Amino acid sequence: MTGTDTAAVVEHVVIGGVDSHADTVHVAVVTDRGRQIADAEFPTTAAGYTAALAFLAAHGTVAAVGVEGTSSYGSGFTHAAREAGLTVVEVNRPDKAERRRIGKSDPIDAYAAARAVMSGRATSAPKGDAVAGIRALHNAARSAIKARTASLNQIGHILISAPESIRAKYEVLRGDKRIDALVRLRVSSDPVHAPILTALRTLARRVQSLTAEHATLTEELGTLVTGLNPGLRAAYGVGPDTATQLLITAGDNPARLRTEASFAALCGVAPVPASSGKTNRHRLSRGGDRAANGALYRIALVRMRRDQRTRDYVERQTKAGRTKKEIIRLLKRAIAREVFRLLTTTVEVPEIADLRPARQAKNITLTAAANHFGVWPAVISNIERGLRRDDTFADSYRSWLSAA
């Protein structure tokens, strides 16, 4: 190839595609019209990423790079490409119909990723780096709960078949009382009872340890999500776990959320026609991110139980003839609309740090304040610590403290 030909190639606008794996990334290059140019494989190391970026740049001006698995195997390459100033686009795996038609291999998938960017089918930006740490903590917290549940189930199964003296003593206890009693038990020298008691005590200690571990992780998650999006965390019924899941789904990147309807579809709360014959109704989509859907469901349940506006809405819809499932569908859709606004715009959260010092300065107890407003002391405590948001109540509480 002559020097003139090489210069002509370099002037091309090209698009990259990356099929990522644990140990390698396969990089493909196509022109802005989809013609295949070249592909190569590189190791998932810093040197490998540098070589892959040089390979892309050698074939022309890189307009964008489509990467499969930007939050998993492709996260290292994505970070390196962004540091190099390249535009990275997240690409989903090719659908099953296309794979049946053209087959599957690393080069095929890499070229498919590049063509997805070229055609405009893939447009989402990768998830933000801030969510990576939140996702790791969230996974650790979830695994702690799963292990705790498994241990509790094992305790129940052991007690079912345990000797009568053990079963009668501990089966009547429930919850923390049973765990506390099992932690304190003394193992006898009886060769029949000793192994069972040892197993029960070991599992009970494991439950206590996992409970404390989950509480610590949840507290840290609460701090992180509050700093990242205080408006979302302050919304009624949004706790650390649900806020974390919604941030993970959104990816800490407002550019990913193009419209409120697309976010609703992403969370599986977009209404889908379900009419037949004389029935004319809609149901929620069963697709999307089911974890995000579950988070919206939990928020809806909290509001149905404790938020007066939501309770009034449920009452009106019930009188209109809607079922509980239909009402929850409407609530989840409305909550998705609210969450979308909180994720894509900056919301000012009223300051509440002055409430507790003001109460303590006047020697007013939580019980006294709760009795005045006719609520439980825990409600006052949650308002003061920012665990629950109720701006109207906080303003009334602040005024009462000033006049007290």
Backbone torsions as a table, in degrees:
resi	resn	phi	psi	omega
1	MET	NA	133.0	-178.6
2	THR	-78.2	167.4	179.1
3	GLY	-64.1	-34.9	178.8
4	THR	-64.8	-41.6	178.8
5	ASP	-63.6	-40.2	179.9
6	THR	-63.2	-42.8	179.4
7	ALA	-62.2	-37.4	-179.7
8	ALA	-65.2	-38.1	179.4
9	VAL	-66.1	-42.4	-177.1
10	VAL	-62.5	-29.1	-178.0
11	GLU	-76.8	-10.0	-179.9
12	HIS	-64.7	146.9	168.3
13	VAL	-90.4	122.7	-175.5
14	VAL	-122.2	163.3	178.0
15	ILE	-127.9	134.5	-179.2
16	GLY	-99.1	154.7	174.9
17	GLY	-136.6	139.3	-175.4
18	VAL	-130.6	124.9	170.9
19	ASP	-103.6	112.5	-170.9
20	SER	-98.9	147.0	176.0
21	HIS	-138.9	179.0	-176.8
22	ALA	-65.1	-40.7	-174.3
23	ASP	-109.2	-17.1	-176.5
24	THR	-140.8	158.5	167.9
25	VAL	-126.4	135.1	178.1
26	HIS	-104.2	122.8	-174.3
27	VAL	-110.5	131.6	177.7
28	ALA	-124.6	152.4	-179.4
29	VAL	-127.5	131.9	175.1
30	VAL	-129.5	159.4	175.9
31	THR	-77.3	172.8	179.1
32	ASP	-70.0	-1.9	174.2
33	ARG	-109.4	4.7	174.9
34	GLY	94.1	2.0	-179.5
35	ARG	-75.5	131.7	180.0
36	GLN	-70.1	134.7	180.0
37	ILE	-109.6	-57.9	-176.7
38	ALA	-164.3	162.8	174.6
39	ASP	-149.1	155.4	-179.8
40	ALA	-159.1	162.0	-178.4
41	GLU	-112.0	141.9	-177.8
42	PHE	-137.7	150.9	178.5
43	PRO	-74.1	156.0	179.5
44	THR	-86.4	65.1	175.7
45	THR	-130.3	169.2	178.7
46	ALA	-59.3	-42.4	178.3
47	ALA	-66.1	-37.5	178.8
48	GLY	-65.4	-40.1	178.1
49	TYR	-65.7	-39.4	178.2
50	THR	-62.8	-42.0	179.1
51	ALA	-66.7	-37.8	179.7
52	ALA	-65.1	-40.9	178.6
53	LEU	-67.0	-37.2	176.8
54	ALA	-66.2	-36.9	177.5
55	PHE	-62.1	-42.9	178.0
56	LEU	-63.7	-48.1	-176.3
57	ALA	-64.7	-26.8	-177.7
58	ALA	-69.7	-16.6	-176.3
59	HIS	-103.1	1.6	177.1
60	GLY	144.7	-172.0	177.6
61	THR	-80.3	119.3	-174.4
62	VAL	-81.9	114.0	179.2
63	ALA	-78.0	-39.7	-179.5
64	ALA	-166.3	162.7	178.3
65	VAL	-130.1	123.4	175.1
66	GLY	-92.3	128.7	-174.7
67	VAL	-126.2	128.6	171.1
68	GLU	-81.9	133.5	175.8
69	GLY	72.4	51.2	-178.5
70	THR	-65.9	-20.6	-179.8
71	SER	-105.1	6.2	179.8
72	SER	-130.4	-109.4	-177.0
73	TYR	-64.3	-28.5	-177.9
74	GLY	-90.9	8.1	-175.9
75	SER	-66.3	-37.7	-179.4
76	GLY	-65.6	-46.3	178.0
77	PHE	-64.5	-40.1	179.5
78	THR	-59.1	-44.1	-179.5
79	HIS	-64.6	-42.8	-179.7
80	ALA	-65.4	-41.2	-179.3
81	ALA	-66.3	-38.9	178.4
82	ARG	-66.2	-40.4	178.0
83	GLU	-63.7	-29.4	178.5
84	ALA	-80.7	-0.6	177.7
85	GLY	87.3	13.1	-179.9
86	LEU	-87.3	151.9	175.0
87	THR	-86.2	120.6	-178.1
88	VAL	-107.6	134.3	179.9
89	VAL	-120.2	133.0	178.1
90	GLU	-77.8	132.3	-176.5
91	VAL	-121.8	131.0	173.8
92	ASN	-79.0	160.8	178.3
93	ARG	-64.8	149.4	177.6
94	PRO	-59.6	146.6	-179.3
95	ASP	-68.6	164.8	-174.2
96	LYS	-64.7	-34.5	-179.3
97	ALA	-63.7	-41.6	179.9
98	GLU	-68.6	-36.9	179.2
99	ARG	-67.0	-36.6	177.3
100	ARG	-66.8	-30.6	-176.0
101	ARG	-78.5	-43.6	-173.5
102	ILE	-112.8	-4.9	179.7
103	GLY	88.0	-174.3	-177.8
104	LYS	-141.0	130.0	172.0
105	SER	-161.5	168.7	180.0
106	ASP	-60.1	-48.9	177.6
107	PRO	-60.4	-42.0	-179.8
108	ILE	-60.5	-45.9	-179.5
109	ASP	-66.3	-37.6	179.2
110	ALA	-65.8	-44.3	176.9
111	TYR	-64.5	-37.6	179.1
112	ALA	-64.1	-36.7	177.6
113	ALA	-64.8	-41.4	178.6
114	ALA	-65.2	-42.2	-179.3
115	ARG	-69.2	-29.3	177.1
116	ALA	-64.2	-37.5	176.4
117	VAL	-70.7	-44.2	-178.2
118	MET	-60.7	-40.2	-176.7
119	SER	-79.9	-13.3	-177.6
120	GLY	89.0	1.9	178.4
121	ARG	-67.4	-34.8	177.0
122	ALA	-105.1	121.7	-177.8
123	THR	-135.0	-7.7	-172.9
124	SER	-75.6	137.7	173.3
125	ALA	-77.4	151.6	177.6
126	PRO	-61.7	157.8	178.7
127	LYS	-67.5	150.3	-176.9
128	GLY	-67.2	155.5	-179.2
129	ASP	-67.5	-28.2	-177.1
130	ALA	-63.7	-27.0	-177.9
131	VAL	-77.7	-20.4	-177.5
132	ALA	-59.5	-45.8	178.9
133	GLY	-67.4	-39.1	178.4
134	ILE	-64.2	-40.9	179.2
135	ARG	-62.9	-41.0	-179.7
136	ALA	-63.3	-44.9	178.1
137	LEU	-65.0	-39.2	-179.6
138	HIS	-63.6	-42.8	177.8
139	ASN	-63.8	-39.5	178.0
140	ALA	-64.6	-41.1	179.2
141	ALA	-65.7	-41.0	178.9
142	ARG	-65.3	-40.0	179.7
143	SER	-66.8	-33.4	177.2
144	ALA	-64.2	-42.0	179.0
145	ILE	-65.9	-41.4	179.5
146	LYS	-63.5	-42.9	179.0
147	ALA	-66.3	-38.0	178.3
148	ARG	-64.1	-43.6	178.4
149	THR	-62.9	-40.2	178.2
150	ALA	-62.7	-40.8	179.2
151	SER	-66.3	-40.8	177.6
152	LEU	-62.9	-41.2	177.8
153	ASN	-64.0	-39.0	178.3
154	GLN	-63.8	-40.2	177.4
155	ILE	-60.6	-44.9	179.1
156	GLY	-62.0	-41.5	-179.6
157	HIS	-67.6	-37.5	178.5
158	ILE	-65.2	-41.8	-178.5
159	LEU	-66.1	-29.1	-179.7
160	ILE	-61.1	-41.8	-176.8
161	SER	-103.7	8.8	-179.1
162	ALA	-73.5	159.2	174.9
163	PRO	-55.4	154.0	-174.1
164	GLU	-56.3	-38.8	-177.5
165	SER	-63.0	-35.8	179.1
166	ILE	-79.7	-44.1	-177.0
167	ARG	-63.5	-43.5	-178.3
168	ALA	-64.9	-31.0	-176.8
169	LYS	-78.4	-37.6	-171.4
170	TYR	-109.6	-19.0	-177.0
171	GLU	-71.9	-24.5	-179.9
172	VAL	-75.7	-19.0	180.0
173	LEU	-81.5	153.5	-178.9
174	ARG	-133.8	149.6	172.4
175	GLY	61.2	-136.3	-175.9
176	ASP	-65.1	-29.4	179.9
177	LYS	-63.0	-41.3	178.2
178	ARG	-65.8	-43.9	-179.2
179	ILE	-63.2	-44.5	179.3
180	ASP	-61.5	-40.9	179.9
181	ALA	-66.6	-40.1	-179.8
182	LEU	-69.7	-33.8	177.7
183	VAL	-65.0	-35.7	-176.0
184	ARG	-86.5	-8.6	-173.5
185	LEU	-65.8	152.8	177.2
186	ARG	-106.1	132.3	-178.6
187	VAL	-78.6	125.5	179.8
188	SER	-80.6	172.6	178.8
189	SER	-88.6	-1.3	179.0
190	ASP	-62.5	121.4	-177.1
191	PRO	-64.4	-18.6	178.6
192	VAL	-85.8	-44.8	-175.5
193	HIS	-83.1	-30.7	-172.7
194	ALA	-58.2	-48.1	-179.8
195	PRO	-62.1	-38.0	-179.4
196	ILE	-67.1	-45.0	179.5
197	LEU	-64.8	-38.1	178.0
198	THR	-62.8	-43.9	178.5
199	ALA	-62.7	-43.8	-179.9
200	LEU	-63.7	-43.4	-179.8
201	ARG	-66.1	-41.1	179.3
202	THR	-62.0	-45.1	179.8
203	LEU	-66.1	-37.9	179.2
204	ALA	-65.3	-41.4	176.9
205	ARG	-64.5	-36.9	178.2
206	ARG	-64.3	-40.5	178.3
207	VAL	-61.2	-45.6	179.2
208	GLN	-62.2	-42.7	-179.8
209	SER	-64.4	-43.7	-179.7
210	LEU	-69.0	-32.8	176.9
211	THR	-64.3	-45.1	178.7
212	ALA	-65.7	-38.9	179.1
213	GLU	-62.9	-43.3	179.3
214	HIS	-65.4	-39.2	179.1
215	ALA	-63.1	-40.4	179.2
216	THR	-65.5	-45.0	-179.9
217	LEU	-65.1	-39.1	179.7
218	THR	-65.4	-39.7	178.2
219	GLU	-63.6	-41.5	178.4
220	GLU	-67.1	-39.0	176.8
221	LEU	-62.8	-41.1	178.5
222	GLY	-59.3	-40.2	178.6
223	THR	-66.0	-42.6	-178.0
224	LEU	-66.4	-47.5	-176.6
225	VAL	-70.5	-31.0	176.8
226	THR	-66.4	-40.8	177.6
227	GLY	-68.9	-33.0	-177.3
228	LEU	-78.1	-41.4	-179.2
229	ASN	-148.0	82.3	-177.8
230	PRO	-62.3	-31.4	179.9
231	GLY	-64.7	-42.8	178.9
232	LEU	-64.7	-46.0	-178.1
233	ARG	-65.1	-29.2	-177.7
234	ALA	-84.6	-9.9	-179.9
235	ALA	-63.3	147.3	-175.7
236	TYR	-63.2	129.3	176.7
237	GLY	83.2	0.2	-179.5
238	VAL	-97.1	107.7	178.4
239	GLY	-94.7	-177.8	-179.3
240	PRO	-58.7	-39.8	-176.3
241	ASP	-70.3	-46.9	-179.1
242	THR	-68.5	-38.7	177.7
243	ALA	-63.7	-40.2	178.7
244	THR	-61.1	-47.0	-178.4
245	GLN	-63.6	-40.5	-179.7
246	LEU	-67.7	-36.6	176.9
247	LEU	-67.8	-38.7	177.6
248	ILE	-63.6	-42.7	179.3
249	THR	-63.8	-43.3	-179.8
250	ALA	-73.4	-28.5	177.0
251	GLY	82.3	16.0	-180.0
252	ASP	51.9	41.0	-177.6
253	ASN	-149.1	94.5	-177.7
254	PRO	-56.9	-25.3	-179.7
255	ALA	-65.3	-23.4	178.2
256	ARG	-70.8	-28.5	-174.9
257	LEU	-95.6	90.6	-172.4
258	ARG	-75.5	-42.5	-179.8
259	THR	-138.4	161.4	177.4
260	GLU	-65.8	-34.3	178.7
261	ALA	-67.3	-38.0	179.1
262	SER	-67.6	-35.5	177.0
263	PHE	-67.2	-39.6	177.3
264	ALA	-61.9	-40.6	177.4
265	ALA	-66.2	-37.6	178.6
266	LEU	-62.1	-35.4	-179.4
267	CYS	-89.2	0.9	178.6
268	GLY	72.2	30.1	179.1
269	VAL	-120.1	17.0	175.9
270	ALA	-76.8	131.8	-179.1
271	PRO	-67.0	136.9	179.5
272	VAL	-121.2	132.8	178.4
273	PRO	-58.4	135.1	178.1
274	ALA	-138.2	45.7	-176.5
275	SER	-91.5	150.7	178.4
276	SER	-160.4	127.1	179.3
277	GLY	62.0	-123.2	179.8
278	LYS	-85.7	-4.9	-179.5
279	THR	-87.9	129.1	178.8
280	ASN	-128.9	100.5	-175.6
281	ARG	-151.1	173.7	175.2
282	HIS	-125.3	155.6	172.4
283	ARG	-130.4	169.1	177.7
284	LEU	-80.5	148.9	175.9
285	SER	-64.9	141.1	177.4
286	ARG	-95.6	11.1	176.7
287	GLY	-96.9	-159.7	177.9
288	GLY	77.8	-170.3	-179.8
289	ASP	-80.4	109.1	-175.1
290	ARG	-70.7	-27.2	176.8
291	ALA	-67.2	-41.0	176.0
292	ALA	-66.3	-38.0	176.8
293	ASN	-61.0	-41.5	177.8
294	GLY	-64.6	-35.9	178.0
295	ALA	-64.5	-42.9	177.2
296	LEU	-64.7	-35.7	178.6
297	TYR	-63.8	-43.3	-179.9
298	ARG	-66.5	-38.0	176.6
299	ILE	-62.5	-42.1	179.7
300	ALA	-62.0	-41.4	-179.8
301	LEU	-64.8	-41.6	179.0
302	VAL	-62.0	-43.6	-179.0
303	ARG	-69.8	-35.9	178.0
304	MET	-64.1	-27.9	-177.5
305	ARG	-90.2	-35.3	-168.6
306	ARG	-121.1	-23.0	-177.2
307	ASP	-88.8	121.0	-174.5
308	GLN	-65.0	-38.2	179.1
309	ARG	-61.9	-42.3	179.4
310	THR	-67.5	-39.1	179.0
311	ARG	-64.0	-39.4	176.8
312	ASP	-64.8	-39.7	178.5
313	TYR	-63.8	-43.8	178.8
314	VAL	-61.2	-40.4	179.5
315	GLU	-63.7	-42.5	179.1
316	ARG	-64.2	-43.0	-178.9
317	GLN	-68.8	-33.3	177.5
318	THR	-65.9	-42.3	177.3
319	LYS	-64.9	-27.9	178.3
320	ALA	-76.7	-5.0	175.8
321	GLY	98.6	7.8	-179.8
322	ARG	-83.1	147.3	177.8
323	THR	-80.7	169.6	179.8
324	LYS	-62.8	-40.1	178.8
325	LYS	-62.2	-41.6	179.3
326	GLU	-66.6	-37.4	178.7
327	ILE	-66.4	-42.2	177.8
328	ILE	-63.4	-37.3	176.8
329	ARG	-59.9	-44.7	178.8
330	LEU	-64.9	-40.4	-179.6
331	LEU	-65.6	-43.5	-179.4
332	LYS	-63.0	-37.9	177.8
333	ARG	-66.2	-41.2	178.9
334	ALA	-67.4	-38.7	179.0
335	ILE	-66.9	-38.0	176.7
336	ALA	-61.3	-37.9	177.7
337	ARG	-63.9	-42.3	178.7
338	GLU	-66.9	-43.4	-179.7
339	VAL	-63.8	-40.1	178.1
340	PHE	-57.7	-43.8	178.8
341	ARG	-63.3	-39.8	-179.2
342	LEU	-70.0	-29.7	-179.2
343	LEU	-80.1	-27.1	-172.8
344	THR	-106.4	-9.5	178.5
345	THR	-131.4	155.0	178.1
346	THR	-84.2	123.6	-178.6
347	VAL	-112.5	126.1	177.7
348	GLU	-76.1	126.9	179.6
349	VAL	-103.0	124.6	-179.4
350	PRO	-58.1	143.1	-178.8
351	GLU	-74.7	134.7	179.2
352	ILE	-125.9	4.7	-176.4
353	ALA	-65.4	-17.6	-177.6
354	ASP	-84.2	-12.0	-172.3
355	LEU	-68.3	-50.9	-177.3
356	ARG	-64.8	-47.6	177.0
357	PRO	-58.3	-36.9	179.3
358	ALA	-65.5	-39.1	178.2
359	ARG	-68.7	-44.4	-178.5
360	GLN	-67.2	-33.0	179.5
361	ALA	-63.8	-26.7	179.9
362	LYS	-103.3	12.3	175.9
363	ASN	56.3	40.0	177.2
364	ILE	-98.5	126.4	-179.8
365	THR	-80.8	162.1	176.0
366	LEU	-60.9	-38.1	-179.1
367	THR	-64.2	-42.2	179.9
368	ALA	-63.8	-43.1	178.9
369	ALA	-65.6	-40.4	179.7
370	ALA	-65.2	-40.0	178.9
371	ASN	-63.6	-35.9	-179.5
372	HIS	-65.6	-39.6	-176.8
373	PHE	-94.3	-3.5	178.5
374	GLY	70.0	36.5	178.7
375	VAL	-128.5	173.4	175.9
376	TRP	-75.7	149.4	176.8
377	PRO	-56.4	-31.6	179.8
378	ALA	-62.5	-30.5	179.1
379	VAL	-65.4	-45.3	178.1
380	ILE	-61.9	-43.4	-179.4
381	SER	-62.2	-43.4	-179.9
382	ASN	-65.8	-36.7	177.0
383	ILE	-64.8	-44.3	-178.2
384	GLU	-64.9	-35.8	-177.2
385	ARG	-89.8	-1.2	179.6
386	GLY	77.5	13.6	179.5
387	LEU	-80.3	-15.2	179.3
388	ARG	-140.8	134.8	-178.3
389	ARG	-107.4	125.1	174.2
390	ASP	-151.4	89.5	-172.3
391	ASP	-61.4	-39.2	-179.7
392	THR	-64.2	-45.7	179.2
393	PHE	-64.9	-40.2	-179.6
394	ALA	-62.4	-39.2	177.8
395	ASP	-65.4	-42.3	178.3
396	SER	-65.1	-39.3	179.2
397	TYR	-64.6	-42.8	179.3
398	ARG	-63.5	-42.3	179.1
399	SER	-64.5	-39.6	179.6
400	TRP	-65.5	-41.2	179.0
401	LEU	-64.9	-36.6	179.8
402	SER	-66.9	-35.1	-178.7
403	ALA	-85.9	-16.2	-176.3
404	ALA	-69.0	NA	NA
